[in-house]
Amino acid sequence: MFADSFLVAVLVHLPNDHEEDAGKRSLEAGFGRVDEPDPPTFADLEVAQAWTQHRLDGG
């Protein structure tokens, strides 16, 4: 994901072998305010984008 032309996050789409999390997005890498030691999973891309924007806004 990019914000103001800077890479702030890398998300992965979880495959079927992740069972209950299959089809969700996971934070593979976050940079700056988006860095997270316990990477979250997201139901869909829109939720991931909202979470990322919240973190960038200082939340």
N, C-alpha and C positions, 0 to 999 in steps of 0.2 A: 504494500500500500504506500502511496506517496501523499505528502502534504507539502504544499508550497515548493514543489519540485525536489523534495528530499525524501529518500526512502526512510519510512518510519516503522514499517512492520512487514514481515513475511508470514503469510498464512498458508496452511496446507488444507486440502480437502481430504478428510479421512476416508479411507477405503473400507470395504465391507468387513475386512478382518478385524476392525475395531468394534465389532458387534454393536452395542447400544449407542456408540458414538459415530457409527458409520453415517456418512453424509454430512457430518458437521464440519466446521472449520476449526482449526487449532492454530494458536500463535506459535509459529516455529522460531521466530526471532523478532524481538522488539528493540528499537533504538531510542535512546534518550528517555523521555517520559513514558514511552510505550514499553520499555524494558520491564519484564515481569519474571521473577525467579520461579514462580509456579504457573506456567503458561495455561491460560484458560481455553476452554472450547466454547464455540458459539453455535447456536442453532442454524444460523444462516449468515450470509455475507452482510446483510443490512445490520444485524446485531453487532457483528464484528466492527463494522465501520462506525457505528454509534459509540461503542466502547472505546475505540481508538481515538475518536474525536474528543470524547470526554477526558481521556488521559492527556491529550495534547492541550486541552483547555485548562489543565491544572487540577483536574478532579481525581 
